[in-house]
Amino acid sequence: MTQPQPPAGYYPDPSGAPQQRFWDGTAWTAQTQPFGPPTAVPTPSGPGTPPGFATPGAPAAAIGSLVGTLLTAAAEQAAHGRTAVQDRGVLGAGQDFYRGHQQTVDTVAGGALLAEGLVGLDKPGSDSRPGIFGALKGVGFGLLLAAISLGIALLSMPKDIPHAVSTSAKVIDVYTSSSTSGGRSCGIRAEYVVDGTTYQVSPGYTSSSLCSKGRGSYVDVKYDPADPGNAEVPESLGMRLIPWGMFALGLVITVVSAVRFVMRAAALGTGGWLLWRGLRSRATPQG
């Protein structure tokens, strides 16, 4: 018994192409057209299915139907967007889009701002783009560096020796310390003679420049003529400026990290508010 053929009309192309082909009631024709809205696409099965029509055993046509529907919807949205821009301008079209998709925009933007505030979207966890905790760490590091550098700078300031007299002192001892990075820092002990009396002096600091001094070499010493034991080994201007430079660097790091912290905090606050508003709007029944 011959099965009845389906009525003439447009059906998904049996070749799987993202289009519809006309069935004249007995055979496929060369007439084609784009897919229309999903509700207009028939999905017949069983008896009456034209030869090559999409069935559960032929997924290619179903995939083509879905792709065609998505492409048609995207084209319609693009055309609508161009029309809106022409009619109301970019700002007006953007406002219209936001009003029509406010829940989605608020939810997505809120989540993105929360992620940016917490870890940074570009390089999560990286110090080059820190979240709020990285910014807070930067503030702490900057303050610590500034405090340590200020202490060193104050300790290395020249003594207030009235009517100081300069003389030469002979280095009698050199001691060296090494850092974990492989650098060396040296300190010395020297002696000088005033009115037949020998005095000893040590700088109140260690420096890589002192490593060039060996036993028997000489360094400049300033002492108080009224109290020859009150003496110091003057530090060069460049060495005295280093801790002050580190202090300034610590302040810069602190300020920059504080600005980052404020920006991340603002992102978290704004993102949390947008996310809450978007989720609340989704949960509220639309009247």
Backbone hydrogen bonds in HBPLUS format (Angstrom, degrees):
<---DONOR---> <-ACCEPTOR-->    atom                        ^
c    i                          cat <-CA-CA->   ^        H-A-AA   ^      H-
h    n   atom  resd res      DA  || num        DHA   H-A  angle D-A-AA Bond
n    s   type  num  typ     dist DA aas  dist angle  dist       angle   num
A0009-GLY N   A0023-TRP O   2.86 MM  14  5.35 147.8  1.96 143.2 153.8     1
A0023-TRP N   A0009-GLY O   2.78 MM  14  5.35 171.9  1.78 152.4 154.9     2
A0011-TYR N   A0021-ARG O   3.03 MM  10  5.60 166.6  2.05 146.9 148.0     3
A0021-ARG N   A0011-TYR O   2.77 MM  10  5.60 157.2  1.82 170.5 167.4     4
A0013-ASP N   A0019-GLN O   3.09 MM   6  5.92 166.7  2.11 148.7 144.8     5
A0016-GLY N   A0013-ASP O   3.00 MM   3  5.65 167.1  2.02 121.8 126.0     6
A0019-GLN N   A0017-ALA O   2.73 MM   2  5.61 135.2  1.93 112.5  97.6     7
A0020-GLN N   A0033-GLN O   2.79 MM  13  5.26 166.5  1.81 168.0 171.9     8
A0033-GLN N   A0020-GLN O   2.91 MM  13  5.26 143.6  2.04 140.1 147.0     9
A0022-PHE N   A0031-GLN O   2.95 MM   9  5.50 158.1  1.99 152.9 154.0    10
A0029-THR N   A0022-PHE O   2.97 MM   7  5.64 153.0  2.05 170.5 173.8    11
A0024-ASP N   A0027-ALA O   3.09 MM   3  5.81 161.3  2.13 164.4 158.5    12
A0040-ALA N   A0037-PRO O   2.95 MM   3  5.58 153.1  2.03 120.9 128.8    13
A0041-VAL N   A0038-PRO O   3.20 MM   3  5.49 163.5  2.23 109.4 114.5    14
A0049-THR N   A0046-GLY O   3.25 MM   3  6.02 141.1  2.41 143.6 144.2    15
A0053-PHE N   A0050-PRO O   2.98 MM   3  5.46 158.3  2.02 142.6 141.0    16
A0058-ALA N   A0055-THR O   2.73 MM   3  5.11 166.2  1.75 120.5 125.1    17
A0063-ILE N   A0059-PRO O   2.95 MM   4  6.20 160.5  1.99 157.5 162.3    18
A0064-GLY N   A0060-ALA O   2.91 MM   4  6.14 156.4  1.97 145.7 152.9    19
A0065-SER N   A0061-ALA O   2.83 MM   4  6.10 147.4  1.94 144.2 153.4    20
A0066-LEU N   A0062-ALA O   3.00 MM   4  6.32 156.2  2.05 147.6 153.2    21
A0067-VAL N   A0063-ILE O   2.89 MM   4  6.16 168.8  1.91 157.1 159.8    22
A0068-GLY N   A0064-GLY O   2.87 MM   4  5.96 160.9  1.91 145.5 151.5    23
A0069-THR N   A0065-SER O   2.96 MM   4  6.15 154.3  2.03 144.4 151.3    24
A0070-LEU N   A0066-LEU O   2.95 MM   4  6.25 160.4  1.99 153.0 157.8    25
A0071-LEU N   A0067-VAL O   2.89 MM   4  6.12 161.1  1.92 153.5 158.9    26
A0072-THR N   A0068-GLY O   2.91 MM   4  6.08 156.6  1.97 146.0 152.7    27
A0073-ALA N   A0069-THR O   2.91 MM   4  6.16 158.9  1.96 148.2 154.0    28
A0074-ALA N   A0070-LEU O   2.87 MM   4  6.08 158.4  1.92 148.8 154.9    29
A0075-ALA N   A0071-LEU O   2.90 MM   4  6.10 157.3  1.95 146.6 152.9    30
A0076-GLU N   A0072-THR O   2.93 MM   4  6.19 153.7  2.00 146.5 153.8    31
A0077-GLN N   A0073-ALA O   2.92 MM   4  6.20 158.2  1.97 149.7 155.3    32
A0078-ALA N   A0074-ALA O   2.89 MM   4  6.12 158.8  1.94 149.8 155.7    33
A0079-ALA N   A0075-ALA O   2.91 MM   4  6.11 161.9  1.95 148.0 153.0    34
A0080-HIS N   A0076-GLU O   2.87 MM   4  6.06 155.4  1.93 146.0 153.4    35
A0081-GLY N   A0077-GLN O   2.82 MM   4  6.05 152.9  1.89 145.9 153.7    36
A0082-ARG N   A0078-ALA O   2.90 MM   4  6.21 157.1  1.96 151.5 157.1    37
A0083-THR N   A0079-ALA O   2.99 MM   4  6.19 158.3  2.04 146.4 152.5    38
A0084-ALA N   A0080-HIS O   2.93 MM   4  6.14 156.5  1.99 147.3 153.8    39
A0085-VAL N   A0081-GLY O   2.95 MM   4  6.18 157.2  2.01 148.7 154.5    40
A0086-GLN N   A0082-ARG O   2.99 MM   4  6.19 159.4  2.04 147.7 153.1    41
A0087-ASP N   A0083-THR O   2.92 MM   4  6.11 151.8  2.00 146.9 154.8    42
A0088-ARG N   A0084-ALA O   2.84 MM   4  5.83 168.4  1.85 153.1 156.5    43
A0089-GLY N   A0085-VAL O   2.75 MM   4  4.43 136.6  1.93 124.1 130.8    44
A0093-ALA N   A0089-GLY O   2.87 MM   4  5.97 159.7  1.91 150.8 157.2    45
A0094-GLY N   A0090-VAL O   2.89 MM   4  6.05 153.8  1.95 146.7 154.3    46
A0095-GLN N   A0091-LEU O   2.93 MM   4  6.21 153.5  2.00 148.6 155.8    47
A0096-ASP N   A0092-GLY O   2.92 MM   4  6.20 155.6  1.98 147.7 154.3    48
A0097-PHE N   A0093-ALA O   2.89 MM   4  6.13 159.6  1.93 148.7 154.3    49
A0098-TYR N   A0094-GLY O   2.91 MM   4  6.13 158.0  1.96 146.9 152.9    50
A0099-ARG N   A0095-GLN O   2.95 MM   4  6.19 159.9  1.99 148.6 153.9    51
A0100-GLY N   A0096-ASP O   3.03 MM   4  6.25 152.0  2.11 146.5 154.0    52
A0101-HIS N   A0097-PHE O   2.93 MM   4  6.09 130.9  2.17 143.3 156.6    53
A0101-HIS N   A0098-TYR O   3.22 MM   3  5.11 133.5  2.45  93.3 105.7    54
A0105-VAL N   A0101-HIS O   2.95 MM   4  6.10 173.2  1.95 165.2 167.5    55
A0106-ASP N   A0102-GLN O   2.86 MM   4  5.89 167.8  1.88 153.0 156.7    56
A0107-THR N   A0103-GLN O   3.04 MM   4  6.15 161.5  2.07 146.3 151.7    57
A0108-VAL N   A0104-THR O   2.93 MM   4  6.09 173.5  1.93 158.2 159.9    58
A0109-ALA N   A0105-VAL O   2.87 MM   4  5.84 165.7  1.89 151.2 156.1    59
A0110-GLY N   A0106-ASP O   2.86 MM   4  5.77 154.9  1.92 140.7 148.6    60
A0111-GLY N   A0107-THR O   3.03 MM   4  6.20 162.0  2.06 146.3 150.9    61
A0112-ALA N   A0108-VAL O   2.97 MM   4  6.19 159.5  2.01 150.4 156.3    62
A0113-LEU N   A0109-ALA O   2.95 MM   4  6.14 160.3  1.99 150.8 155.6    63
A0114-LEU N   A0110-GLY O   3.02 MM   4  6.21 154.2  2.09 147.0 154.1    64
A0115-ALA N   A0111-GLY O   3.01 MM   4  6.25 159.9  2.05 148.2 153.4    65
A0116-GLU N   A0112-ALA O   2.89 MM   4  6.12 157.2  1.94 147.8 154.6    66
A0117-GLY N   A0113-LEU O   2.87 MM   4  6.01 157.1  1.93 145.9 152.0    67
A0118-LEU N   A0114-LEU O   2.97 MM   4  6.12 152.0  2.05 147.7 154.8    68
A0119-VAL N   A0115-ALA O   2.98 MM   4  5.90 165.0  2.00 152.4 155.6    69
A0120-GLY N   A0115-ALA O   3.11 MM   5  6.17 144.8  2.23 140.2 143.5    70
A0132-ILE N   A0117-GLY O   2.78 MM  15  5.78 140.8  1.93 155.0 162.1    71
A0125-GLY N   A0119-VAL O   3.32 MM   6  5.56 150.0  2.42 135.1 140.2    72
A0126-SER N   A0123-LYS O   3.03 MM   3  5.45 164.6  2.05 136.2 137.4    73
A0129-ARG N   A0126-SER O   3.17 MM   3  5.59 152.9  2.25 107.8 115.3    74
A0135-ALA N   A0131-GLY O   2.98 MM   4  6.27 155.9  2.04 152.2 159.2    75
A0136-LEU N   A0132-ILE O   2.97 MM   4  6.16 151.1  2.05 139.1 147.0    76
A0137-LYS N   A0133-PHE O   2.91 MM   4  6.13 150.5  1.99 141.4 149.6    77
A0138-GLY N   A0134-GLY O   2.94 MM   4  6.22 148.8  2.04 142.4 150.9    78
A0139-VAL N   A0135-ALA O   3.03 MM   4  6.39 150.0  2.12 146.3 153.6    79
A0140-GLY N   A0136-LEU O   3.09 MM   4  6.41 163.1  2.12 150.0 153.7    80
A0141-PHE N   A0137-LYS O   2.90 MM   4  6.15 161.7  1.93 152.3 157.5    81
A0142-GLY N   A0138-GLY O   2.91 MM   4  6.03 164.3  1.93 149.6 153.9    82
A0143-LEU N   A0139-VAL O   3.00 MM   4  6.20 163.1  2.03 151.9 156.2    83
A0144-LEU N   A0140-GLY O   2.99 MM   4  6.16 159.5  2.03 148.6 154.4    84
A0145-LEU N   A0141-PHE O   2.89 MM   4  6.09 165.8  1.91 154.5 158.3    85
A0146-ALA N   A0142-GLY O   2.95 MM   4  6.10 160.3  1.99 147.8 153.4    86
A0147-ALA N   A0143-LEU O   2.93 MM   4  6.09 158.6  1.98 147.7 153.5    87
A0148-ILE N   A0144-LEU O   2.97 MM   4  6.17 171.6  1.98 157.0 158.8    88
A0149-SER N   A0145-LEU O   2.98 MM   4  6.02 165.1  2.01 148.2 153.1    89
A0150-LEU N   A0146-ALA O   2.92 MM   4  5.98 153.2  1.99 143.3 150.9    90
A0151-GLY N   A0147-ALA O   3.03 MM   4  6.27 157.0  2.08 147.3 153.2    91
A0152-ILE N   A0148-ILE O   3.02 MM   4  6.32 160.8  2.06 152.4 157.2    92
A0153-ALA N   A0149-SER O   2.87 MM   4  6.05 158.5  1.92 147.6 154.0    93
A0154-LEU N   A0150-LEU O   2.94 MM   4  6.14 157.9  1.99 149.7 154.9    94
A0155-LEU N   A0151-GLY O   2.99 MM   4  6.16 156.5  2.04 146.9 153.6    95
A0156-SER N   A0152-ILE O   2.98 MM   4  6.09 143.2  2.12 145.2 154.5    96
A0157-MET N   A0154-LEU O   3.38 MM   3  5.38 164.3  2.41 101.1 104.9    97
A0165-VAL N   A0223-TYR O   2.87 MM  58  5.40 162.9  1.90 152.7 157.7    98
A0223-TYR N   A0165-VAL O   2.86 MM  58  5.40 156.0  1.92 147.3 153.6    99
A0167-THR N   A0221-VAL O   2.82 MM  54  5.32 148.2  1.92 153.5 161.8   100
A0221-VAL N   A0167-THR O   2.83 MM  54  5.32 157.0  1.88 160.2 158.9   101
A0169-ALA N   A0219-VAL O   2.85 MM  50  5.41 163.2  1.88 160.3 166.0   102
A0219-VAL N   A0169-ALA O   2.93 MM  50  5.41 154.2  2.00 150.0 158.4   103
A0170-LYS N   A0191-GLU O   2.86 MM  21  5.36 149.6  1.95 159.1 149.9   104
A0191-GLU N   A0170-LYS O   2.91 MM  21  5.36 150.5  2.00 138.0 144.1   105
A0171-VAL N   A0217-SER O   2.77 MM  46  5.49 174.3  1.78 163.3 165.2   106
A0216-GLY N   A0171-VAL O   2.87 MM  45  5.34 170.7  1.88 148.5 150.5   107
A0172-ILE N   A0189-ARG O   2.82 MM  17  5.87 164.6  1.84 153.8 159.0   108
A0173-ASP N   A0189-ARG O   3.20 MM  16  5.11 137.5  2.40 149.2 146.7   109
A0189-ARG N   A0173-ASP O   2.94 MM  16  5.11 144.5  2.07 145.2 144.0   110
A0175-TYR N   A0187-GLY O   3.00 MM  12  5.44 165.4  2.02 148.1 152.9   111
A0187-GLY N   A0175-TYR O   2.92 MM  12  5.44 160.4  1.96 159.0 164.8   112
A0177-SER N   A0185-SER O   2.85 MM   8  5.37 159.6  1.89 160.9 167.7   113
A0185-SER N   A0177-SER O   2.88 MM   8  5.37 155.3  1.94 161.5 167.2   114
A0179-SER N   A0183-GLY O   2.94 MM   4  5.33 161.1  1.98 147.2 152.2   115
A0182-GLY N   A0179-SER O   3.04 MM   3  5.40 163.7  2.07 112.6 117.1   116
A0186-CYS N   A0207-SER O   3.01 MM  21  5.27 165.7  2.03 112.1 116.5   117
A0207-SER N   A0186-CYS O   2.83 MM  21  5.27 157.6  1.88 146.6 146.1   118
A0190-ALA N   A0201-VAL O   2.94 MM  11  5.47 174.9  1.94 163.7 164.9   119
A0201-VAL N   A0190-ALA O   2.81 MM  11  5.47 157.4  1.86 154.3 159.1   120
A0192-TYR N   A0199-TYR O   2.81 MM   7  5.38 151.7  1.89 146.5 156.2   121
A0199-TYR N   A0192-TYR O   2.69 MM   7  5.38 170.4  1.70 169.4 172.9   122
A0194-VAL N   A0197-THR O   2.83 MM   3  5.28 157.0  1.88 153.0 155.1   123
A0197-THR N   A0194-VAL O   2.99 MM   3  5.28 162.9  2.02 113.9 118.5   124
A0210-LEU N   A0207-SER O   3.23 MM   3  5.47 142.8  2.38 101.0 110.4   125
A0211-CYS N   A0208-SER O   3.11 MM   3  5.38 153.7  2.18 104.7 112.7   126
A0213-LYS N   A0210-LEU O   3.01 MM   3  5.43 160.4  2.05 110.8 117.1   127
A0217-SER N   A0214-GLY O   3.00 MM   3  5.60 162.2  2.03 139.4 141.1   128
A0222-LYS N   A0232-GLU O   3.01 MM  10  5.54 165.8  2.03 160.3 164.6   129
A0232-GLU N   A0222-LYS O   2.89 MM  10  5.54 144.7  2.02 150.4 161.8   130
A0224-ASP N   A0230-ASN O   3.06 MM   6  5.72 142.8  2.20 148.4 159.4   131
A0227-ASP N   A0224-ASP O   2.86 MM   3  5.04 137.5  2.04 105.6 118.6   132
A0230-ASN N   A0227-ASP O   2.85 MM   3  5.67 167.1  1.87 132.5 136.7   133
A0240-ARG N   A0236-SER O   3.04 MM   4  6.36 148.8  2.14 147.9 157.3   134
A0241-LEU N   A0237-LEU O   2.98 MM   4  6.24 138.5  2.15 146.1 157.2   135
A0245-GLY N   A0241-LEU O   2.89 MM   4  6.16 149.3  1.98 154.3 163.8   136
A0245-GLY N   A0242-ILE O   3.05 MM   3  5.07 118.5  2.44  97.2 112.7   137
A0246-MET N   A0242-ILE O   2.96 MM   4  6.30 154.5  2.03 154.6 161.9   138
A0247-PHE N   A0243-PRO O   2.87 MM   4  6.08 145.4  1.99 139.7 149.7   139
A0248-ALA N   A0244-TRP O   2.98 MM   4  6.28 155.3  2.04 144.4 149.9   140
A0249-LEU N   A0245-GLY O   2.94 MM   4  6.22 154.3  2.01 145.0 152.5   141
A0250-GLY N   A0246-MET O   2.91 MM   4  6.14 154.9  1.97 145.6 152.0   142
A0251-LEU N   A0247-PHE O   3.08 MM   4  6.42 151.2  2.17 145.5 152.9   143
A0252-VAL N   A0248-ALA O   3.00 MM   4  6.33 155.1  2.06 148.7 155.4   144
A0253-ILE N   A0249-LEU O   2.95 MM   4  6.23 166.4  1.97 156.8 159.6   145
A0254-THR N   A0250-GLY O   2.98 MM   4  6.14 154.6  2.05 143.3 150.6   146
A0255-VAL N   A0251-LEU O   2.95 MM   4  6.21 162.2  1.98 152.1 155.9   147
A0256-VAL N   A0252-VAL O   2.95 MM   4  6.14 176.2  1.95 160.8 161.8   148
A0257-SER N   A0253-ILE O   2.95 MM   4  5.96 162.5  1.98 146.0 151.6   149
A0258-ALA N   A0254-THR O   2.87 MM   4  5.98 146.2  1.99 141.8 151.8   150
A0259-VAL N   A0255-VAL O   2.95 MM   4  6.26 154.3  2.02 151.0 157.2   151
A0260-ARG N   A0256-VAL O   3.01 MM   4  6.32 158.1  2.06 147.1 153.3   152
A0261-PHE N   A0257-SER O   2.84 MM   4  6.06 150.5  1.93 143.1 151.7   153
A0262-VAL N   A0258-ALA O   2.97 MM   4  6.28 158.3  2.02 148.8 153.5   154
A0263-MET N   A0259-VAL O   2.98 MM   4  6.26 159.8  2.02 150.1 155.7   155
A0264-ARG N   A0260-ARG O   2.84 MM   4  6.08 162.2  1.87 153.9 158.5   156
A0265-ALA N   A0261-PHE O   2.84 MM   4  6.01 157.5  1.89 149.2 156.0   157
A0266-ALA N   A0262-VAL O   2.88 MM   4  6.09 153.8  1.95 146.3 153.5   158
A0267-ALA N   A0263-MET O   2.91 MM   4  6.17 152.3  1.99 144.6 152.5   159
A0268-LEU N   A0264-ARG O   2.89 MM   4  6.15 156.0  1.95 148.8 155.0   160
A0269-GLY N   A0265-ALA O   2.92 MM   4  6.16 162.5  1.95 149.3 154.1   161
A0270-THR N   A0266-ALA O   2.88 MM   4  6.00 172.6  1.88 153.3 155.8   162
A0271-GLY N   A0267-ALA O   2.79 MM   4  5.72 159.0  1.83 143.7 151.0   163
A0272-GLY N   A0268-LEU O   2.86 MM   4  5.88 158.4  1.91 144.3 150.3   164
A0273-TRP N   A0269-GLY O   3.08 MM   4  6.26 156.3  2.14 144.4 150.7   165
A0274-LEU N   A0270-THR O   2.93 MM   4  6.17 164.8  1.95 154.1 158.1   166
A0275-LEU N   A0271-GLY O   2.89 MM   4  5.98 163.8  1.91 149.9 154.9   167
A0276-TRP N   A0272-GLY O   2.96 MM   4  6.03 158.7  2.01 142.2 148.5   168
A0277-ARG N   A0273-TRP O   2.92 MM   4  6.11 157.1  1.97 146.9 153.5   169
A0278-GLY N   A0274-LEU O   2.83 MM   4  6.03 160.6  1.87 151.7 157.0   170
A0279-LEU N   A0275-LEU O   2.92 MM   4  6.07 167.7  1.93 152.5 155.8   171
A0280-ARG N   A0276-TRP O   2.89 MM   4  5.91 153.5  1.96 142.8 151.0   172
A0281-SER N   A0277-ARG O   2.94 MM   4  6.06 154.2  2.01 143.1 149.8   173
A0282-ARG N   A0278-GLY O   3.08 MM   4  6.32 149.6  2.17 142.5 150.5   174
A0283-ALA N   A0279-LEU O   3.01 MM   4  6.21 146.4  2.13 142.4 151.3   175
A0284-THR N   A0280-ARG O   2.98 MM   4  6.12 125.1  2.29 139.7 153.7   176
